[in-house]
């Protein structure tokens, strides 16, 4: 939503997976929120610390999704149903090329349908989010590889 917890962590985890596979030149990762409240802020320090404990480095600054994103990216993933609906509602009128999906469509080790927002919880919430992100990003990479091979 605000692009300071789940989304930048998802970007960092995916970037980590992509770089470990030597695909950093072929696959671009970015993150954005559906609100502008945190624009310009770094990732939440608790998410940064939890990710760093897994040798995953978060970075960047929060930003809101914009009209160009819908055509510059092939795939836009959302962390929960509210953001999924917001991304659809914010899409430019007419045609855009990005496919919009729920991140949990790629999660294989859990039946959860949403990545929970850890912002108001304790440390375990950040660990849960990272577990889901690592699981989903592995599956997501296979999906992206199939798209590249076409």
DSSP file (Angstrom, degrees, kcal/mol; ACC not computed):
  #  RESIDUE AA STRUCTURE BP1 BP2  ACC     N-H-->O    O-->H-N    N-H-->O    O-->H-N    TCO  KAPPA ALPHA  PHI   PSI    X-CA   Y-CA   Z-CA
    1    1 A X              0   0    0      0, 0.0    34,-2.2     0, 0.0    33,-1.2   0.000 360.0 360.0 360.0 -58.5    0.0    0.0    0.0
    2    2 A X        -     0   0    0     31,-0.2    31,-0.2    32,-0.2    36,-0.2   0.537 360.0-124.7 -95.8  -7.3    2.6    2.6    1.1
    3    3 A X  S    S+     0   0    0     29,-0.2    30,-0.1    59,-0.1    60,-0.1   0.868  83.9  99.9  67.8  39.3    5.6    0.9   -0.5
    4    4 A X  S    S+     0   0    0     39,-0.1    40,-3.6    58,-0.1    43,-0.2   0.503  87.2  17.6-126.6 -10.8    7.7    0.6    2.7
    5    5 A X  S  > S+     0   0    0     38,-0.2     4,-1.5    42,-0.1     5,-0.2   0.581 126.3  19.3-121.8 -82.2    7.2   -3.0    4.0
    6    6 A X  H  > S+     0   0    0      2,-0.2     4,-2.9     1,-0.2     5,-0.2   0.928 122.3  49.1 -67.0 -48.5    5.9   -5.7    1.7
    7    7 A X  H  > S+     0   0    0      2,-0.2     4,-2.7     1,-0.2     5,-0.2   0.937 113.6  43.2 -63.6 -49.8    6.5   -4.3   -1.7
    8    8 A X  H  > S+     0   0    0      1,-0.2     4,-2.4     2,-0.2    -1,-0.2   0.858 115.4  51.5 -66.4 -29.4   10.2   -3.2   -1.3
    9    9 A X  H  X S+     0   0    0     -4,-1.5     4,-2.9     2,-0.2     5,-0.2   0.913 110.0  49.2 -68.1 -40.9   10.8   -6.5    0.5
   10   10 A X  H  X S+     0   0    0     -4,-2.9     4,-2.7     2,-0.2     5,-0.2   0.919 111.6  48.9 -61.6 -43.5    9.3   -8.3   -2.4
   11   11 A X  H  X S+     0   0    0     -4,-2.7     4,-2.7     2,-0.2    -2,-0.2   0.930 113.4  47.0 -59.7 -45.6   11.4   -6.3   -4.8
   12   12 A X  H  X S+     0   0    0     -4,-2.4     4,-2.4     2,-0.2    45,-0.2   0.905 113.1  47.5 -65.8 -42.5   14.5   -7.1   -2.8
   13   13 A X  H  X S+     0   0    0     -4,-2.9     4,-2.5     2,-0.2    -1,-0.2   0.938 114.7  46.2 -64.3 -45.9   13.8  -10.8   -2.5
   14   14 A X  H  X S+     0   0    0     -4,-2.7     4,-3.0    -5,-0.2     5,-0.2   0.918 112.2  50.3 -64.1 -42.2   13.0  -11.1   -6.2
   15   15 A X  H  X S+     0   0    0     -4,-2.7     4,-2.9    -5,-0.2     5,-0.2   0.914 110.5  51.1 -60.4 -41.9   16.1   -9.1   -7.1
   16   16 A X  H  X S+     0   0    0     -4,-2.4     4,-2.2     2,-0.2    -2,-0.2   0.926 113.1  44.7 -59.7 -47.2   18.2  -11.4   -4.8
   17   17 A X  H  X S+     0   0    0     -4,-2.5     4,-1.2     2,-0.2    -2,-0.2   0.925 114.6  48.8 -63.6 -46.0   16.7  -14.6   -6.5
   18   18 A X  H  <>S+     0   0    0     -4,-3.0     5,-2.6     1,-0.2     3,-0.4   0.922 112.7  46.7 -62.3 -46.1   17.2  -13.1  -10.0
   19   19 A X  H ><5S+     0   0    0     -4,-2.9     3,-1.5     1,-0.2    -1,-0.2   0.876 107.7  56.5 -66.6 -37.0   20.8  -12.1   -9.4
   20   20 A X  H 3<5S+     0   0    0     -4,-2.2    -1,-0.2     1,-0.3    -2,-0.2   0.783 108.5  48.7 -64.0 -25.4   21.6  -15.5   -7.8
   21   21 A X  T 3<5S-     0   0    0     -4,-1.2    -1,-0.3    -3,-0.4    -2,-0.2   0.391 117.2-115.0 -92.5   2.0   20.5  -17.0  -11.1
   22   22 A X  T < 5S+     0   0    0     -3,-1.5     3,-0.2    -4,-0.2    -3,-0.2   0.770  84.3 117.6  72.1  26.0   22.6  -14.6  -13.2
   23   23 A X    >>< +     0   0    0     -5,-2.6     4,-2.0     1,-0.2     3,-1.4   0.181  27.4 114.6-110.6  16.5   19.5  -13.0  -14.7
   24   24 A X  T 34 S+     0   0    0     -6,-0.3    -1,-0.2     1,-0.3    -5,-0.1   0.767  77.4  51.9 -60.3 -27.4   20.0   -9.5  -13.4
   25   25 A X  T 34 S+     0   0    0     -3,-0.2    -1,-0.3     1,-0.1    -2,-0.1   0.672 115.5  41.3 -81.6 -16.9   20.5   -8.1  -16.9
   26   26 A X  T <4 S+     0   0    0     -3,-1.4     2,-0.5     1,-0.2    -2,-0.2   0.708 109.7  55.2-102.4 -24.6   17.3   -9.7  -18.2
   27   27 A X     <  -     0   0    0     -4,-2.0     2,-0.4   -12,-0.1    -1,-0.2  -0.950  63.2-160.6-122.2 123.3   14.8   -9.2  -15.5
   28   28 A X        -     0   0    0     -2,-0.5     2,-0.4    -3,-0.1    -3,-0.1  -0.852   8.4-167.6-101.7 135.0   13.9   -5.8  -14.0
   29   29 A X        +     0   0    0     -2,-0.4     2,-0.3    44,-0.0   -18,-0.0  -0.951  14.9 156.4-121.6 141.4   12.3   -5.5  -10.6
   30   30 A X        -     0   0    0     -2,-0.4     2,-0.3     2,-0.0    -2,-0.0  -0.956  22.7-145.3-152.1 166.9   10.7   -2.5   -9.0
   31   31 A X        +     0   0    0     -2,-0.3     2,-0.3   -28,-0.1   -23,-0.1  -0.977  16.6 170.4-138.9 154.2    8.1   -1.8   -6.3
   32   32 A X        -     0   0    0     -2,-0.3    32,-0.2    30,-0.1   -29,-0.2  -0.978  21.8-130.2-155.4 158.7    5.4    0.8   -5.8
   33   33 A X  B     -a   64   0A   0     30,-3.0    32,-3.2    -2,-0.3   -31,-0.2  -0.555  18.6-126.2-105.7 174.6    2.5    1.5   -3.5
   34   34 A X  S    S+     0   0    0    -33,-1.2     2,-0.3    30,-0.2   -32,-0.2   0.493  94.5  51.6 -99.2  -5.8   -1.1    2.4   -4.2
   35   35 A X  S    S-     0   0    0    -34,-2.2     3,-0.3    28,-0.2    -2,-0.2  -0.895  70.8-142.4-124.8 160.0   -1.0    5.5   -1.9
   36   36 A X    >   +     0   0    0     -2,-0.3     3,-1.7     1,-0.2    28,-0.1   0.322  68.8 109.8-102.5   7.8    1.5    8.3   -1.9
   37   37 A X  T 3  S+     0   0    0      1,-0.3    -1,-0.2    26,-0.1   -35,-0.1   0.835  86.9  34.6 -54.3 -39.3    1.7    8.8    1.9
   38   38 A X  T >  S+     0   0    0     -3,-0.3     3,-2.7   -36,-0.2    24,-0.4   0.254  81.4 153.5-102.6  12.1    5.2    7.4    2.3
   39   39 A X  T <  S+     0   0    0     -3,-1.7    24,-0.2     1,-0.3     3,-0.1  -0.109  71.1  14.9 -46.7 132.5    6.7    8.8   -1.0
   40   40 A X  T 3  S+     0   0    0     22,-3.1    -1,-0.3     1,-0.3     2,-0.2   0.260  97.2 123.1  87.3 -11.3   10.4    9.3   -0.7
   41   41 A X    <   -     0   0    0     -3,-2.7    21,-3.4    20,-0.1    -1,-0.3  -0.510  61.6-119.2 -82.1 151.4   10.8    7.2    2.4
   42   42 A X        -     0   0    0     19,-0.2    19,-0.2     1,-0.2     3,-0.1  -0.323  49.0 -71.2 -76.1 169.3   13.2    4.2    2.7
   43   43 A X        -     0   0    0     17,-0.4   -38,-0.2     1,-0.1    -1,-0.2  -0.251  68.8 -78.8 -57.4 150.6   11.8    0.8    3.5
   44   44 A X     >  -     0   0    0    -40,-3.6     4,-2.6     1,-0.1     3,-0.3  -0.248  39.2-129.1 -51.3 133.6   10.6    0.2    7.1
   45   45 A X  H  > S+     0   0    0      1,-0.2     4,-2.2     2,-0.2    -1,-0.1   0.803 107.3  54.7 -62.4 -29.7   13.7   -0.3    9.3
   46   46 A X  H  > S+     0   0    0      2,-0.2     4,-2.2     1,-0.2    -1,-0.2   0.894 110.5  44.8 -71.1 -39.3   12.2   -3.5   10.8
   47   47 A X  H  > S+     0   0    0     -3,-0.3     4,-2.7     2,-0.2     5,-0.3   0.904 112.2  53.0 -68.6 -40.7   11.7   -5.0    7.4
   48   48 A X  H  X S+     0   0    0     -4,-2.6     4,-2.6     1,-0.2    -2,-0.2   0.930 111.4  45.8 -58.3 -46.2   15.2   -3.9    6.4
   49   49 A X  H  X S+     0   0    0     -4,-2.2     4,-1.8     2,-0.2    -2,-0.2   0.912 112.9  49.1 -65.8 -43.2   16.6   -5.6    9.5
   50   50 A X  H  < S+     0   0    0     -4,-2.2     4,-0.4     1,-0.2    -1,-0.2   0.910 114.8  45.2 -63.9 -41.4   14.6   -8.8    9.0
   51   51 A X  H ><>S+     0   0    0     -4,-2.7     5,-2.2     1,-0.2     3,-1.7   0.909 108.8  55.8 -67.7 -41.6   15.7   -9.0    5.3
   52   52 A X  H ><5S+     0   0    0     -4,-2.6     3,-2.0     1,-0.3    -1,-0.2   0.849  98.3  62.5 -60.8 -33.9   19.3   -8.3    6.1
   53   53 A X  T 3<5S+     0   0    0     -4,-1.8    -1,-0.3     1,-0.3    -2,-0.2   0.696 105.9  47.1 -63.0 -17.7   19.3  -11.2    8.5
   54   54 A X  T < 5S-     0   0    0     -3,-1.7    -1,-0.3    -4,-0.4    -2,-0.2   0.155 124.2-105.9-105.5  15.0   18.6  -13.3    5.4
   55   55 A X  T < 5S+     0   0    0     -3,-2.0     2,-0.5     1,-0.2    -3,-0.2   0.810  81.0 131.5  61.8  32.3   21.4  -11.6    3.4
   56   56 A X      < -     0   0    0     -5,-2.2     2,-0.6    -8,-0.1    -1,-0.2  -0.970  46.9-149.2-115.4 127.3   18.7   -9.7    1.4
   57   57 A X        -     0   0    0     -2,-0.5     2,-0.2   -45,-0.2   -41,-0.1  -0.858   7.2-160.3-104.6 120.4   19.3   -6.0    1.1
   58   58 A X        +     0   0    0     -2,-0.6     2,-0.3   -10,-0.2   -49,-0.1  -0.606  25.7 144.2 -89.9 158.3   16.3   -3.6    0.8
   59   59 A X        +     0   0    0     -2,-0.2   -47,-0.1   -51,-0.2     2,-0.0  -0.912  15.8  78.4-167.5-166.8   16.7   -0.2   -0.6
   60   60 A X  S    S-     0   0    0     -2,-0.3   -17,-0.4   -18,-0.1     2,-0.4  -0.219  70.3 -79.1  82.7-173.7   15.2    2.5   -2.7
   61   61 A X        -     0   0    0    -19,-0.2   -19,-0.2    -2,-0.0   -20,-0.1  -0.977  44.2 -98.8-131.5 143.4   12.5    5.0   -1.8
   62   62 A X        +     0   0    0    -21,-3.4   -22,-3.1   -24,-0.4     2,-0.3  -0.268  47.1 168.4 -60.3 143.5    8.8    4.6   -1.6
   63   63 A X        -     0   0    0    -24,-0.2   -30,-3.0   -23,-0.1     2,-0.3  -0.967  33.2-110.9-149.5 162.5    6.8    5.7   -4.6
   64   64 A X  B     -a   33   0A   0     -2,-0.3   -30,-0.2   -32,-0.2   -28,-0.1  -0.759  40.9-100.1 -96.3 143.9    3.2    5.4   -5.9
   65   65 A X        -     0   0    0    -32,-3.2     2,-0.3    -2,-0.3    -1,-0.1  -0.301  46.2-161.5 -56.7 144.1    2.4    3.3   -8.9
   66   66 A X    >>  -     0   0    0      1,-0.1     3,-1.0    -3,-0.0     4,-0.7  -0.824  32.7 -98.5-130.0 170.0    1.9    5.5  -12.0
   67   67 A X  T >4 S+     0   0    0     -2,-0.3     3,-1.0     1,-0.3     4,-0.3   0.846 118.2  59.0 -57.0 -38.4    0.4    5.3  -15.4
   68   68 A X  T >> S+     0   0    0      1,-0.2     4,-2.2     2,-0.2     3,-1.7   0.831  93.2  67.7 -62.7 -32.3    3.7    4.5  -17.1
   69   69 A X  H <> S+     0   0    0     -3,-1.0     4,-1.6     1,-0.3    -1,-0.2   0.824  89.7  64.4 -57.7 -31.9    4.2    1.4  -14.9
   70   70 A X  H << S+     0   0    0     -3,-1.0    28,-2.6    -4,-0.7    27,-0.4   0.676 116.2  27.5 -69.5 -16.9    1.2   -0.3  -16.6
   71   71 A X  H <4 S+     0   0    0     -3,-1.7    -1,-0.2    -4,-0.3    -2,-0.2   0.592 116.4  58.2-115.9 -19.6    3.1   -0.3  -19.9
   72   72 A X  H  < S+     0   0    0     -4,-2.2     2,-0.3    26,-0.0    -3,-0.2   0.734 104.4  55.5 -83.4 -22.4    6.7   -0.4  -18.8
   73   73 A X     <  -     0   0    0     -4,-1.6     3,-0.1    -5,-0.2    24,-0.1  -0.858  66.1-150.3-113.3 147.1    6.3   -3.6  -16.8
   74   74 A X  S    S+     0   0    0     -2,-0.3    25,-2.8     1,-0.2     2,-0.4   0.793  85.7  29.5 -79.6 -29.8    5.1   -7.0  -18.0
   75   75 A X  E     -b   99   0B   0     23,-0.3     2,-0.5    25,-0.0    -1,-0.2  -0.996  58.7-168.2-139.9 131.0    3.7   -8.0  -14.6
   76   76 A X  E     -b  100   0B   0     23,-3.2    25,-2.6    -2,-0.4     2,-0.4  -0.986  15.9-164.7-118.9 123.3    2.3   -6.1  -11.7
   77   77 A X  E     -b  101   0B   0     -2,-0.5     2,-0.3    23,-0.2    25,-0.2  -0.853   2.7-157.1-111.1 142.5    1.8   -8.1   -8.5
   78   78 A X  E     -b  102   0B   0     23,-1.8    25,-3.2    -2,-0.4    26,-0.4  -0.874  14.3-144.5-118.0 153.2   -0.2   -7.1   -5.5
   79   79 A X  S    S+     0   0    0     -2,-0.3    36,-3.2    23,-0.2     2,-0.3   0.695  78.9  10.2 -90.4 -21.1    0.1   -8.3   -1.9
   80   80 A X  S  > S-     0   0    0     34,-0.2     4,-2.0     1,-0.1     5,-0.1  -0.939  80.0 -97.7-151.5 173.2   -3.5   -8.3   -0.9
   81   81 A X  H  > S+     0   0    0     -2,-0.3     4,-2.6     1,-0.2     5,-0.2   0.878 117.2  55.4 -65.9 -40.1   -7.0   -8.0   -2.3
   82   82 A X  H  > S+     0   0    0      1,-0.2     4,-2.3     2,-0.2    -1,-0.2   0.937 111.9  43.6 -59.1 -45.6   -7.5   -4.3   -1.4
   83   83 A X  H  > S+     0   0    0      2,-0.2     4,-2.8     1,-0.2    -1,-0.2   0.848 109.9  56.9 -69.8 -32.6   -4.3   -3.4   -3.3
   84   84 A X  H  X S+     0   0    0     -4,-2.0     4,-2.2     2,-0.2    -2,-0.2   0.952 110.9  43.4 -59.2 -49.3   -5.3   -5.7   -6.2
   85   85 A X  H  X S+     0   0    0     -4,-2.6     4,-2.6     1,-0.2    -2,-0.2   0.899 113.6  51.8 -64.2 -40.2   -8.6   -3.8   -6.6
   86   86 A X  H  X S+     0   0    0     -4,-2.3     4,-2.0    -5,-0.2    -2,-0.2   0.915 108.8  50.1 -62.5 -43.1   -6.8   -0.4   -6.2
   87   87 A X  H  X S+     0   0    0     -4,-2.8     4,-0.7     2,-0.2    -1,-0.2   0.909 112.4  47.5 -63.7 -41.4   -4.2   -1.3   -8.9
   88   88 A X  H >< S+     0   0    0     -4,-2.2     3,-0.7    -5,-0.2    -2,-0.2   0.926 113.8  47.4 -63.4 -43.4   -7.1   -2.3  -11.3
   89   89 A X  H 3< S+     0   0    0     -4,-2.6    -2,-0.2     1,-0.2    -1,-0.2   0.782 111.9  50.3 -69.3 -26.7   -9.0    0.9  -10.5
   90   90 A X  H 3< S+     0   0    0     -4,-2.0    -1,-0.2    -5,-0.2    -2,-0.2   0.552  84.4 117.0 -87.4  -8.4   -5.8    3.0  -11.0
   91   91 A X  S << S-     0   0    0     -3,-0.7     3,-0.1    -4,-0.7   -24,-0.1  -0.257  77.9 -96.8 -61.4 145.6   -5.0    1.5  -14.3
   92   92 A X        -     0   0    0    -25,-0.2    -1,-0.1     1,-0.1    -2,-0.1  -0.333  44.8 -99.9 -63.7 144.2   -5.1    3.9  -17.3
   93   93 A X  S    S+     0   0    0     -3,-0.1     2,-0.3     2,-0.0    -1,-0.1  -0.347  92.2  15.4 -61.9 143.1   -8.3    3.9  -19.2
   94   94 A X  S    S-     0   0    0     -3,-0.1     2,-0.3     2,-0.0    -3,-0.0  -0.672 114.2  -6.3  92.8-147.7   -8.0    1.9  -22.4
   95   95 A X        +     0   0    0     -2,-0.3     2,-0.3     2,-0.0    -3,-0.0  -0.648  54.4 169.4 -95.2 141.0   -5.3   -0.6  -23.1
   96   96 A X        -     0   0    0     -2,-0.3   -25,-0.2     2,-0.1    -2,-0.0  -0.968  29.1-138.8-141.1 156.9   -2.2   -1.4  -21.1
   97   97 A X        +     0   0    0    -27,-0.4   -26,-0.2    -2,-0.3   -27,-0.1   0.696  65.9 102.6 -94.3 -19.7    0.2   -4.2  -21.5
   98   98 A X        -     0   0    0    -28,-2.6     2,-0.5   -23,-0.1   -23,-0.3  -0.356  65.1-134.6 -69.0 142.7    1.0   -5.3  -17.9
   99   99 A X  E     -b   75   0B   0    -25,-2.8   -23,-3.2    -2,-0.1     2,-0.6  -0.842  18.6-147.1 -91.2 132.4   -0.6   -8.4  -16.5
  100  100 A X  E     +b   76   0B   0     -2,-0.5     2,-0.3   -25,-0.2   -23,-0.2  -0.907  29.4 158.8-107.7 122.1   -2.0   -7.7  -13.0
  101  101 A X  E     -b   77   0B   0    -25,-2.6   -23,-1.8    -2,-0.6     2,-0.4  -0.882  43.7-102.6-137.0 165.3   -1.9  -10.7  -10.6
  102  102 A X  E >   -b   78   0B   0     -2,-0.3     3,-1.8   -25,-0.2     4,-0.3  -0.771  26.9-135.2 -88.1 134.0   -1.9  -11.5   -6.9
  103  103 A X  G >  S+     0   0    0    -25,-3.2     3,-2.5    -2,-0.4     4,-0.3   0.885 102.6  64.4 -56.4 -40.0    1.5  -12.3   -5.5
  104  104 A X  G >  S+     0   0    0    -26,-0.4     3,-0.6     9,-0.3    -1,-0.3   0.608  81.0  79.7 -66.7  -9.2    0.1  -15.3   -3.5
  105  105 A X  G <  S+     0   0    0     -3,-1.8    -1,-0.3     1,-0.2    -2,-0.2   0.733  98.3  45.3 -62.4 -20.1   -0.8  -16.9   -6.9
  106  106 A X  G <  S+     0   0    0     -3,-2.5     2,-0.3    -4,-0.3    33,-0.3   0.510  87.2 105.8-101.3  -7.7    2.9  -17.8   -6.9
  107  107 A X    <   +     0   0    0     -3,-0.6    29,-0.1    -4,-0.3    25,-0.1  -0.595  38.1 171.9 -76.8 130.2    3.1  -19.0   -3.3
  108  108 A X        +     0   0    0     -2,-0.3    -1,-0.1    24,-0.1    24,-0.0   0.649  67.2  57.9-112.7 -21.4    3.4  -22.8   -3.1
  109  109 A X  S    S+     0   0    0     23,-0.1     2,-0.3     2,-0.0    -1,-0.1   0.376 107.8  42.1 -95.8   4.6    4.1  -23.6    0.6
  110  110 A X        -     0   0    0      2,-0.1    -3,-0.0    -6,-0.1    -1,-0.0  -0.987  65.0-140.7-147.5 152.5    1.1  -21.9    2.1
  111  111 A X        +     0   0    0     -2,-0.3    -1,-0.0     2,-0.0    -7,-0.0   0.337  60.0 130.9 -94.9   6.8   -2.6  -21.7    1.3
  112  112 A X        -     0   0    0      1,-0.1    -5,-0.1     2,-0.0    -2,-0.1  -0.265  46.4-158.0 -61.5 146.3   -2.7  -18.0    2.2
  113  113 A X  S    S+     0   0    0      1,-0.1     2,-0.3    -8,-0.0    -9,-0.3   0.521  73.3  38.8-102.3  -9.4   -4.4  -15.7   -0.3
  114  114 A X  S    S-     0   0    0    -34,-0.1     2,-0.7   -10,-0.1   -34,-0.2  -0.992  75.6-123.3-141.4 147.3   -2.7  -12.5    0.9
  115  115 A X        -     0   0    0    -36,-3.2  -109,-0.1    -2,-0.3    14,-0.1  -0.830  44.9-124.4 -84.9 117.1    0.7  -11.4    2.2
  116  116 A X        -     0   0    0     -2,-0.7     2,-0.7     1,-0.1    13,-0.0  -0.307  15.8-114.9 -68.7 146.7   -0.2   -9.9    5.6
  117  117 A X        -     0   0    0      1,-0.1     3,-0.4  -112,-0.0    -1,-0.1  -0.710  27.0-170.0 -79.9 116.2    0.8   -6.3    6.3
  118  118 A X    >   +     0   0    0     -2,-0.7     3,-1.7     1,-0.2     8,-0.2   0.477  55.8 105.4 -85.9  -0.5    3.4   -6.5    9.2
  119  119 A X  T 3  S+     0   0    0      1,-0.3    -1,-0.2     6,-0.1   -73,-0.1   0.830  86.6  33.6 -53.6 -42.9    3.5   -2.8    9.9
  120  120 A X  T 3  S+     0   0    0     -3,-0.4    -1,-0.3     5,-0.0    -2,-0.1   0.369 111.8  73.1 -97.8   5.9    1.4   -2.8   13.1
  121  121 A X  S <  S-     0   0    0     -3,-1.7     2,-0.1     1,-0.2    -3,-0.1  -0.247  83.1 -84.9-105.6-165.3    2.6   -6.2   14.4
  122  122 A X    >>  -     0   0    0     -2,-0.1     3,-1.1     1,-0.0     4,-0.7  -0.161  53.9 -77.1 -93.3-171.3    5.7   -7.6   16.0
  123  123 A X  H >> S+     0   0    0      1,-0.3     4,-1.5     2,-0.2     3,-0.7   0.811 122.6  65.0 -59.6 -34.7    8.9   -9.0   14.5
  124  124 A X  H 3> S+     0   0    0      1,-0.2     4,-2.6     2,-0.2    -1,-0.3   0.829  93.7  62.2 -62.0 -30.7    7.3  -12.4   13.6
  125  125 A X  H <> S+     0   0    0     -3,-1.1     4,-2.1     1,-0.2    -1,-0.2   0.884 102.9  48.8 -61.4 -38.3    5.1  -10.6   11.1
  126  126 A X  H <X S+     0   0    0     -4,-0.7     4,-2.3    -3,-0.7    -1,-0.2   0.869 110.9  50.7 -69.4 -36.8    8.1   -9.5    9.1
  127  127 A X  H  X S+     0   0    0     -4,-1.5     4,-2.5     2,-0.2    -2,-0.2   0.907 109.3  51.0 -66.1 -41.6    9.5  -13.0    9.2
  128  128 A X  H  X S+     0   0    0     -4,-2.6     4,-2.3     2,-0.2    -2,-0.2   0.924 110.1  49.8 -61.0 -44.8    6.2  -14.4    7.9
  129  129 A X  H  X S+     0   0    0     -4,-2.1     4,-2.6     1,-0.2    -2,-0.2   0.934 111.2  48.5 -59.9 -46.7    6.2  -11.9    5.1
  130  130 A X  H  X S+     0   0    0     -4,-2.3     4,-2.8     1,-0.2     5,-0.2   0.878 108.6  54.2 -64.3 -37.3    9.7  -12.8    4.1
  131  131 A X  H  X S+     0   0    0     -4,-2.5     4,-2.1     2,-0.2    -1,-0.2   0.942 111.9  44.5 -59.3 -47.1    8.9  -16.6    4.2
  132  132 A X  H  X S+     0   0    0     -4,-2.3     4,-3.0     1,-0.2     5,-0.2   0.901 113.7  50.5 -64.5 -41.0    6.0  -16.0    1.8
  133  133 A X  H  X S+     0   0    0     -4,-2.6     4,-2.7     2,-0.2     5,-0.2   0.913 110.0  48.6 -65.7 -42.8    8.1  -13.7   -0.4
  134  134 A X  H  X S+     0   0    0     -4,-2.8     4,-1.3     2,-0.2    -1,-0.2   0.918 115.1  46.0 -63.7 -41.6   10.9  -16.2   -0.7
  135  135 A X  H  X S+     0   0    0     -4,-2.1     4,-1.4    -5,-0.2     3,-0.3   0.964 116.9  43.1 -62.9 -53.4    8.5  -19.0   -1.5
  136  136 A X  H  X S+     0   0    0     -4,-3.0     4,-2.9     1,-0.2    -2,-0.2   0.851 109.4  56.5 -65.2 -36.2    6.6  -17.0   -4.1
  137  137 A X  H  X S+     0   0    0     -4,-2.7     4,-2.3    -5,-0.2    -1,-0.2   0.839 103.2  54.9 -67.5 -32.1    9.6  -15.4   -5.7
  138  138 A X  H  X S+     0   0    0     -4,-1.3     4,-1.3    -3,-0.3    -1,-0.2   0.937 114.2  40.5 -63.9 -45.4   11.1  -18.9   -6.5
  139  139 A X  H  X S+     0   0    0     -4,-1.4     4,-1.9   -33,-0.3    -2,-0.2   0.887 112.7  55.6 -68.4 -40.1    7.9  -19.8   -8.3
  140  140 A X  H  X S+     0   0    0     -4,-2.9     4,-2.8     1,-0.2     5,-0.2   0.889 102.5  56.6 -60.0 -40.6    7.6  -16.4   -9.9
  141  141 A X  H  X S+     0   0    0     -4,-2.3     4,-2.7     1,-0.2    -1,-0.2   0.908 105.8  50.2 -60.1 -41.5   11.1  -16.8  -11.3
  142  142 A X  H  X S+     0   0    0     -4,-1.3     4,-1.9     2,-0.2    -1,-0.2   0.908 110.5  50.2 -62.8 -40.8   10.0  -20.0  -13.1
  143  143 A X  H  X S+     0   0    0     -4,-1.9     4,-1.5     2,-0.2    -2,-0.2   0.931 112.3  46.9 -60.6 -46.9    6.9  -18.1  -14.5
  144  144 A X  H  X S+     0   0    0     -4,-2.8     4,-2.4     1,-0.2    -2,-0.2   0.894 108.3  55.6 -65.3 -40.0    9.1  -15.3  -15.7
  145  145 A X  H  X S+     0   0    0     -4,-2.7     4,-2.4     1,-0.2    -1,-0.2   0.904 105.3  52.7 -58.6 -41.1   11.6  -17.7  -17.3
  146  146 A X  H  X S+     0   0    0     -4,-1.9     4,-0.5     1,-0.2    -1,-0.2   0.885 109.1  49.5 -62.4 -37.5    8.8  -19.3  -19.3
  147  147 A X  H >< S+     0   0    0     -4,-1.5     3,-0.7     1,-0.2    -2,-0.2   0.887 110.9  49.6 -67.4 -39.3    7.8  -15.9  -20.6
  148  148 A X  H 3< S+     0   0    0     -4,-2.4    -2,-0.2     1,-0.2    -1,-0.2   0.893 107.0  55.4 -65.8 -39.6   11.5  -15.1  -21.5
  149  149 A X  H 3<        0   0    0     -4,-2.4    -1,-0.2     1,-0.3    -2,-0.2   0.606 360.0 360.0 -72.4 -10.8   11.8  -18.5  -23.4
  150  150 A X    <<        0   0    0     -3,-0.7    -1,-0.3    -4,-0.5    -2,-0.1   0.490 360.0 360.0 -74.4 360.0    8.7  -17.7  -25.6
